[in-house]
């Protein structure tokens, strides 16, 4: 089954996260305030989001600012997914 087909059947944001983790073959990741975190990229994911991609990216940027304020690592790539 393709990622597109799996996402069409997703019924929650957790289903979306898990689909991307599996499709990308992520081994070392965390699911926290930032939906999916690796050393290389942070993903903010929504399922049938009523928010615009701008609103989702703004949410992700809030997490980046919070990490920077606390002196935590921020990866070189950021992504939002609906």
PAZAPA-4460 file (N, C-alpha, C; in steps of 0.05 Angstrom, whole numbers, plus 32768, in hexadecimal, padded with zeros to 4 digits):
% residues 82
    n_x    n_y    n_z   ca_x   ca_y   ca_z    c_x    c_y    c_z   seq   type   mol
   8011   7FE9   8000   8000   8000   8000   8012   8019   8000     1      X     A
   800B   802C   7FF0   801B   8045   7FED   8016   8057   8005     2      X     A
   8029   806A   8009   8025   807E   801E   800B   808D   801A     3      X     A
   8006   8095   8001   7FED   80A3   7FFB   7FD4   8093   8005     4      X     A
   7FD4   8079   7FFF   7FBD   8069   8007   7FBB   8066   8025     5      X     A
   7FD2   8063   8032   7FD2   8062   804F   7FC8   807C   805C     6      X     A
   7FD1   8092   8051   7FC8   80AC   805C   7FAA   80B1   8057     7      X     A
   7F9F   80A7   8041   7F83   80AA   803C   7F72   809B   8052     8      X     A
   7F7D   8086   805D   7F6F   8076   8071   7F75   807F   808E     9      X     A
   7F87   8093   8091   7F8F   809C   80AB   7F77   80A9   80B9    10      X     A
   7F73   80A1   80D2   7F5D   80AC   80E1   7F66   80BE   80F8    11      X     A
   7F80   80C1   80FC   7F8A   80D2   8111   7FA5   80DE   8109    12      X     A
   7FAD   80F2   8118   7FC8   80FE   8113   7FDE   80E9   8118    13      X     A
   7FD9   80D8   812C   7FED   80C3   8132   7FF0   80B0   811A    14      X     A
   7FDA   80AA   810C   7FDC   8099   80F4   7FED   80A6   80DF    15      X     A
   7FEA   80C1   80DC   7FFA   80D0   80C8   8018   80CE   80D0    16      X     A
   801E   80D3   80E9   803A   80D2   80F2   8046   80B7   80ED    17      X     A
   8037   80A2   80F5   8042   8087   80F2   8045   807F   80D4    18      X     A
   8034   8089   80C3   8036   8083   80A6   8050   808F   809B    19      X     A
   8056   80A8   80A3   806E   80B5   8099   8087   80A8   80A5    20      X     A
   8086   80A1   80BE   809D   8093   80CB   80A4   807A   80BC    21      X     A
   808F   806A   80B6   8093   8051   80A7   809C   8056   808B    22      X     A
   808F   8069   807D   8096   806E   8061   80B2   8078   805D    23      X     A
   80BC   8089   8071   80D7   8094   806F   80EB   8082   807C    24      X     A
   80E2   806C   8088   80F5   8059   8094   8105   8065   80AB    25      X     A
   80F8   8077   80BA   8105   8084   80D0   810B   8070   80E7    26      X     A
   8123   806F   80F0   812B   805D   8105   812E   806C   8120    27      X     A
   813B   8082   811F   8140   8092   8137   812F   80AB   8136    28      X     A
   8118   80AA   8144   8106   80C1   8144   80F8   80C2   815F    29      X     A
   80ED   80D9   8164   80DD   80DE   817C   80C2   80EB   8173    30      X     A
   80AE   80E5   8182   8094   80F2   817E   808E   8101   8198    31      X     A
   8090   811C   8197   808C   812D   81AE   807A   8144   81A5    32      X     A
   807F   815C   81B0   8070   8174   81A7   8073   8177   8189    33      X     A
   808C   8175   8180   8090   8174   8163   8088   8157   815B    34      X     A
   8077   8155   8148   806A   813B   8142   807E   8125   813D    35      X     A
   8092   812A   812C   80A7   8116   8126   80C1   8125   8127    36      X     A
   80D4   811C   8137   80EE   8129   813A   8104   8115   8133    37      X     A
   8116   811D   8122   812F   810E   811E   8146   8123   8120    38      X     A
   815E   8119   811E   8175   812C   811F   8176   813D   8105    39      X     A
   8169   8133   80F0   816B   8141   80D6   8153   8153   80D0    40      X     A
   813B   814B   80DB   8122   8159   80D3   810D   8158   80E9    41      X     A
   80FD   816C   80EA   80E5   816C   80FC   80CD   816E   80E9    42      X     A
   80B9   815E   80EF   80A0   815E   80E0   8089   8166   80F2    43      X     A
   8077   8177   80E8   805E   817D   80F5   8049   8171   80E3    44      X     A
   8039   815E   80ED   8026   8150   80DC   8009   8155   80E6    45      X     A
   7FF7   8157   80D4   7FDA   8159   80DA   7FCB   8145   80C9    46      X     A
   7FB4   813D   80D3   7FA3   812B   80C3   7F8A   813B   80BD    47      X     A
   7F85   813E   80A3   7F6E   814E   8099   7F6D   8169   80A7    48      X     A
   7F84   8176   80A8   7F86   8190   80B6   7F75   81A5   80AB    49      X     A
   7F68   81B4   80BC   7F59   81CB   80B4   7F6B   81E4   80B5    50      X     A
   7F84   81E0   80BE   7F97   81F5   80BF   7FA6   81F7   80A4    51      X     A
   7FAE   820F   809D   7FBE   8212   8085   7FDA   8208   808A    52      X     A
   7FE9   8203   8075   8005   81FB   8078   8015   8211   8086    53      X     A
   800D   822A   8082   801A   8240   8090   8016   823E   80AF    54      X     A
   7FFE   8237   80B7   7FF8   8234   80D4   8008   821D   80DF    55      X     A
   800A   8207   80D0   8019   81EF   80DA   8036   81F6   80DC    56      X     A
   8041   8205   80C8   805D   820C   80C9   8062   8220   80E0    57      X     A
   804F   8232   80E5   8052   8245   80FB   8053   8235   8115    58      X     A
   8043   8221   8118   8044   8210   8130   8060   8204   8133    59      X     A
   806A   81F9   811D   8085   81ED   811D   809A   8202   8124    60      X     A
   8098   821A   8119   80AB   822F   8120   80AA   8236   813D    61      X     A
   8093   8235   8149   8091   8239   8166   80A2   8225   8175    62      X     A
   80A1   820C   816D   80B1   81F7   817A   80CF   81FC   8176    63      X     A
   80D6   8206   815E   80F2   820D   8158   80FB   8223   816A    64      X     A
   80EB   8238   816D   80F3   824F   817E   80F6   8246   819B    65      X     A
   80E3   8234   81A4   80E5   822A   81C0   80FF   821A   81C4    66      X     A
   8106   8209   81B0   811F   81FA   81B2   8137   820C   81B3    67      X     A
   8137   8220   81A1   814E   8233   81A1   8150   8242   81BB    68      X     A
   8139   824B   81C6   813A   8259   81E0   8145   8248   81F7    69      X     A
   8141   822D   81F5   814B   821B   8209   8166   8210   8203    70      X     A
   8172   8218   81EC   818C   820F   81E5   818D   81F3   81DA    71      X     A
   8176   81E9   81D0   8174   81CE   81C5   817B   81CE   81A8    72      X     A
   8181   81B6   819E   8187   81B2   8182   816F   81B6   8170    73      X     A
   8173   81C2   8159   815F   81C5   8144   816A   81BA   812B    74      X     A
   815C   81A8   811D   8167   819C   8105   8167   81AF   80ED    75      X     A
   8176   81A8   80D8   8178   81B9   80C1   815F   81BA   80B0    76      X     A
   814C   81A7   80B3   8134   81A5   80A2   811B   81A5   80B3    77      X     A
   8106   81B2   80A9   80EC   81B2   80B6   80D7   81AC   80A0    78      X     A
   80C1   819E   80A8   80AD   8197   8095   8092   8196   80A2    79      X     A
   807D   819D   8093   8061   8199   809C   8053   8186   8089    80      X     A
   8042   8176   8094   8033   8162   8083   8017   8161   808C    81      X     A
   8005   8160   8078   7FE8   815D   807D   7FE0   8142   8071    82      X     A
***
